[in-house]
Amino acid sequence: MRIAIIGLGYVALGDALGLARRHQVVLTGPVPDRVEAINAGDFPLGDPTLAEYLARHELDIRATLDTVQALEGAELVLISAPLAFSADGEDFCTKELESRIEFAFQRCPGVPIVLRSAVPIGFTAQMRARLGASALLYAPEFLRESHALQDTCAPKFLIVGDRGALGAKVAAVLQSAALRGGAEIKLMGASEAEAVKHFSQAYLAARVAFFNELDSYALSFGLNARQVIDGVCLDPRIGTYANNPCFGMGGQRVPRSTQHLNKVFGQVPSQVLPTVTGSNTSRISLLVSKVMERAPRTIGIYNPKGVSGARDPLTLISEGLKAKGAEVREFTGDAGADPEALAGFKAACDLVLAQRITPDLHDISAKVFSRDLFA
């Protein structure tokens, strides 16, 4: 099958690499450097299993800047467009996504178009009605950013927002990306599938917030947070997953879903979801105060290969520290490619903040501040 994927992010790449073992895959997007890298066999994914996967499997995959060319002869179109908030931060901005859907619909009439991006609840049904596009459907992804290939090749479940034959067909194609069978498939309505995506993200946000607040309590009262977490997680109803504290919830996915659900709840009574985002703010404030208690002269933010967004906890902590008069330096380079820059960064900082402790920090462990209790 010839599959066109509109998008060049990690969701698009995860899908493409998994599907290209059995299908002809063409990616498209307006990023020349990324298109060039993909065609050179350099996939900017960050998954630790990527090199072994590429060595083991022959893939039919290429990328192009020409969306028309990518869609030519496509038998299935996947769309993985980034979904931003509007300028006022109150709602999703879907104009870019809508334009990609409309273009694909015009160029590939009758071809199934599958949305893999997060979308507002009810969006797919609205676009179907507006375009008369009965073959437009939603299939949420649940890929982890640094494990996208692993999650594509070994999914535990697949959800497709169509209860009929089209949904079953799309599910079979998505399942063909897996290295082995066994994934549970759920076919449901489009709006139900959209809701699953947002509520699952919101649940994870609440879980992260819970263990962060447990850690904040332990940090404030001198308890061993790791021992408390180990004890709490002995209860099989709680489990030992997603329990490692962090500085706060970052990225777009988790805050985006909680904010969207808070908006669409309207008059429906809710108590849990509105508090999740506020918990993140309180966590950042506490960590800033705990760092300042150590009275460091120069504070380092260790964020290798990272570009912090406005909502990223490292950005928020950095801003909080600077507001208290601290001198803050940030390392965002490639630790392996530029060891001299990393060494200089380490030497210049009295305290180094890191979301997760990596081997690059072992030699300065005495001056690393992290809430990575399971490092």
C-alpha positions in Angstrom: 0.0 0.0 0.0 1.2 3.5 -0.8 0.9 5.7 2.4 1.3 9.4 2.5 2.1 11.0 5.9 1.7 14.8 6.2 4.0 15.7 9.1 7.7 15.3 10.0 7.5 15.2 13.8 8.1 12.2 16.0 4.5 10.9 15.7 4.8 11.0 11.9 8.3 9.4 12.0 7.2 6.7 14.4 4.3 5.7 12.1 6.5 6.0 9.0 9.3 3.8 10.3 6.9 1.1 11.5 4.8 1.1 8.4 7.7 1.2 5.9 8.6 -2.4 6.5 5.4 -3.5 4.7 4.3 -0.4 2.8 5.6 2.3 0.6 5.7 5.5 2.8 6.2 9.1 1.7 6.5 11.8 4.3 6.0 15.5 3.5 6.4 18.8 5.4 7.8 22.3 5.0 11.1 21.6 6.8 14.0 21.2 4.3 16.6 20.2 6.7 14.4 17.4 8.1 13.4 16.2 4.7 17.1 16.0 3.7 18.0 14.2 6.8 15.3 11.6 6.3 16.3 10.9 2.7 19.9 10.5 3.9 18.7 7.8 6.4 19.2 10.1 9.4 15.8 10.0 11.2 15.6 12.7 13.9 13.6 10.6 16.4 15.7 10.2 19.5 14.6 6.6 20.1 17.4 4.4 21.6 16.3 1.4 19.5 16.4 3.2 16.2 19.9 2.1 15.0 19.3 -1.6 15.7 15.9 -1.3 13.9 17.4 0.3 10.8 20.1 -2.4 10.7 17.6 -5.2 10.9 14.8 -4.0 8.5 14.7 -2.9 4.9 12.4 0.1 4.7 10.6 1.8 1.8 10.6 5.4 3.0 11.3 8.8 1.7 10.4 12.4 2.3 9.6 15.4 0.1 8.8 19.1 0.4 6.2 18.6 -2.4 2.9 17.7 -0.8 1.3 17.2 -4.1 3.9 14.6 -5.1 3.6 12.9 -1.7 -0.2 12.5 -2.1 0.0 11.2 -5.7 -1.3 7.7 -5.8 -1.8 7.5 -2.0 -4.1 4.8 -0.8 -4.1 6.0 2.7 -3.2 9.5 4.2 -2.1 10.1 7.8 -2.0 13.6 9.1 0.2 14.5 12.1 0.2 18.2 12.3 1.2 20.1 15.4 -1.7 21.6 17.2 -1.1 24.9 18.9 -3.2 27.1 21.2 -4.7 30.3 19.8 -2.9 33.6 20.5 -5.0 34.2 23.6 -4.2 30.7 24.9 -7.9 29.9 25.4 -8.5 27.3 22.7 -6.9 25.1 20.0 -5.8 26.8 16.8 -6.8 24.3 14.1 -6.4 26.4 10.9 -3.2 24.6 9.8 -4.6 21.2 10.5 -7.9 22.1 8.6 -5.9 23.3 5.6 -4.0 20.0 5.5 -7.2 18.0 5.7 -8.8 20.1 3.0 -5.8 19.8 0.7 -5.6 16.0 1.2 -9.3 15.6 0.6 -9.2 17.6 -2.7 -6.1 15.7 -4.0 -7.2 12.2 -2.8 -11.0 12.0 -3.1 -12.4 8.8 -1.5 -9.0 7.9 0.0 -9.1 7.3 3.8 -7.6 10.2 5.7 -6.6 9.5 9.3 -5.9 12.2 11.8 -3.2 11.3 14.2 -2.9 14.7 15.8 -4.7 15.7 19.0 -7.9 17.5 18.0 -10.8 19.2 19.9 -13.6 16.8 20.9 -16.1 16.9 18.0 -13.6 18.2 15.5 -13.6 15.1 13.2 -17.4 15.0 13.0 -17.4 18.7 12.2 -14.9 18.3 9.4 -16.7 15.3 8.0 -19.9 17.3 7.7 -18.2 20.4 6.3 -16.3 18.6 3.6 -18.7 15.7 3.0 -15.7 13.5 3.8 -17.1 10.2 4.9 -13.6 8.6 4.8 -12.1 11.1 7.3 -11.5 9.5 10.7 -9.5 9.9 13.9 -7.0 7.4 15.4 -5.3 8.8 18.4 -1.6 8.0 19.1 -0.2 7.3 22.5 3.5 7.5 21.6 6.1 8.6 24.1 8.4 11.3 22.7 11.7 9.4 23.2 10.2 5.9 22.6 8.0 6.6 19.5 9.5 3.7 17.5 9.2 1.2 20.3 5.6 2.2 20.9 4.8 1.9 17.2 6.4 -1.5 16.9 4.9 -2.9 20.1 1.5 -1.2 20.8 -0.6 -2.6 23.6 -3.8 -1.2 22.0 -5.1 0.7 19.0 -8.1 2.9 19.0 -9.8 4.0 15.7 -12.7 6.4 15.6 -15.0 4.5 13.2 -17.2 1.5 14.0 -17.5 0.2 10.5 -15.5 -1.5 7.8 -13.4 1.6 7.2 -12.3 1.7 10.9 -11.4 -2.0 10.7 -9.4 -1.4 7.6 -7.4 1.5 9.1 -6.8 -0.5 12.3 -5.4 -3.4 10.3 -3.0 -1.0 8.5 -1.8 0.6 11.8 -1.4 -2.8 13.3 0.8 -3.8 10.4 3.4 -1.4 11.8 3.8 -3.7 14.8 6.6 -6.3 14.9 4.2 -8.8 16.5 0.4 -9.1 17.0 -1.5 -9.0 20.2 -2.6 -5.3 20.4 -6.2 -4.9 21.5 -8.2 -3.0 19.0 -11.1 -0.8 19.9 -13.4 0.7 17.3 -15.6 3.5 18.5 -17.2 6.8 17.5 -14.9 9.7 16.4 -15.8 12.0 19.3 -15.4 9.1 21.7 -11.9 8.4 20.3 -11.0 12.1 20.6 -12.2 12.1 24.3 -10.1 9.0 25.0 -7.0 10.9 23.9 -7.6 13.9 26.1 -8.9 12.0 29.2 -5.9 9.6 29.1 -3.5 12.6 28.9 -5.4 14.3 31.8 -5.2 11.1 33.9 -1.4 10.9 33.4 -1.2 14.6 34.3 -3.1 13.9 37.5 -0.8 11.0 38.3 2.3 13.0 37.7 0.9 15.8 39.9 0.2 13.3 42.6 3.7 11.9 42.9 5.2 15.4 42.5 3.1 16.6 45.4 4.1 13.5 47.5 7.7 14.4 46.7 7.1 18.1 47.6 5.7 17.0 51.0 8.7 14.8 51.6 11.1 17.5 50.5 9.5 20.0 52.8 9.4 17.8 55.9 12.6 15.8 55.5 11.1 12.4 54.6 12.7 9.9 52.2 10.4 10.3 49.2 11.7 7.2 47.5 10.8 5.0 50.5 7.3 6.5 50.7 6.7 6.0 46.9 8.0 2.4 47.1 5.5 1.7 49.9 2.6 3.4 48.2 3.2 1.5 45.0 3.1 -1.9 46.6 -0.7 -1.6 46.4 -1.4 -3.3 43.0 -4.3 -0.9 42.4 -1.7 1.9 42.2 1.2 0.0 40.6 4.9 0.9 40.0 4.5 2.8 36.8 4.8 6.6 36.1 5.8 7.2 39.7 9.2 9.0 39.4 8.9 12.6 40.4 10.1 15.4 38.1 10.3 19.2 38.2 6.9 19.5 36.6 4.8 18.6 33.6 6.4 19.9 30.4 5.7 19.9 26.7 2.4 20.5 25.0 0.5 17.3 25.2 -0.5 17.0 28.9 -1.2 20.7 29.5 -3.1 20.9 26.2 -5.5 18.1 27.1 -6.2 19.3 30.7 -6.8 22.9 29.4 -9.1 21.6 26.7 -11.2 19.5 29.0 -11.5 22.3 31.5 -12.9 24.4 28.7 -15.4 21.9 27.3 -16.7 20.7 30.6 -18.8 23.9 30.7 -21.5 23.5 33.4 -20.6 19.8 34.1 -19.4 19.7 37.7 -15.7 18.9 38.0 -13.2 19.2 40.8 -10.1 17.1 39.8 -9.2 18.5 36.3 -9.2 22.2 37.3 -6.6 21.6 40.0 -4.0 19.7 37.9 -2.5 22.7 36.1 -2.4 24.7 39.4 -0.5 21.8 41.0 2.3 22.3 38.4 2.6 26.0 39.3 2.9 25.2 43.0 5.5 22.5 42.3 7.7 25.0 40.4 7.4 27.6 43.2 8.5 25.1 45.9 11.5 23.9 43.8 12.7 27.4 43.2 12.6 28.1 47.0 14.5 24.8 47.7 17.2 25.7 45.2 17.6 29.2 46.6 17.9 27.8 50.1 21.3 26.4 49.0 22.5 29.9 48.1 24.3 28.9 45.0 26.3 31.6 43.2 25.8 30.2 39.7 23.0 27.8 38.8 23.1 25.5 35.7 20.1 24.2 33.9 21.1 20.9 32.2 18.9 20.4 29.2 21.0 18.5 26.5 19.7 18.9 23.0 16.7 20.7 24.4 14.8 23.7 23.3 12.7 24.8 26.2 9.2 26.1 25.4 7.3 28.6 27.5 5.5 25.9 29.5 8.6 23.7 30.0 9.3 23.3 33.8 13.0 24.0 33.2 12.0 27.3 31.6 9.6 28.1 34.5 12.2 27.3 37.1 14.9 29.3 35.3 12.5 32.3 35.2 11.7 31.9 38.9 15.4 31.7 39.9 16.2 34.8 37.8 13.3 36.7 39.4 15.0 36.0 42.8 18.3 37.4 41.5 20.1 34.2 40.7 22.7 33.8 38.0 21.5 31.1 35.7 23.3 29.3 32.8 21.8 26.8 30.5 23.4 23.8 28.6 21.4 22.8 25.6 24.1 21.3 23.4 25.1 17.8 22.5 27.0 16.4 25.5 28.7 13.7 23.4 29.6 15.9 20.5 30.9 18.8 22.6 32.5 17.5 25.8 34.6 20.7 26.3 31.5 22.9 26.4 29.9 20.5 28.9 33.0 20.4 31.0 33.1 24.2 31.1 29.4 24.3 32.0 29.9 21.9 34.9 32.9 23.9 36.2 31.2 27.2 36.1 28.1 26.1 38.1 27.8 25.6 41.8 24.6 23.8 41.4 23.2 22.0 38.3 19.5 21.3 37.8 18.5 18.2 35.8 15.1 16.7 35.1 16.7 13.3 34.8 20.2 12.2 36.0 22.3 10.9 33.1 25.8 9.4 33.0 27.1 12.8 31.9 26.4 14.1 35.4 27.8 11.3 37.5 31.1 13.1 38.0 29.4 16.1 39.6 26.7 14.2 41.5 27.4 16.2 44.7 26.2 19.4 43.1 23.3 18.1 41.0 19.7 19.0 42.1 17.2 16.6 40.6 14.0 14.9 41.8 14.9 11.8 39.8 14.5 9.3 42.6 14.8 6.2 40.4 17.9 7.2 38.5 
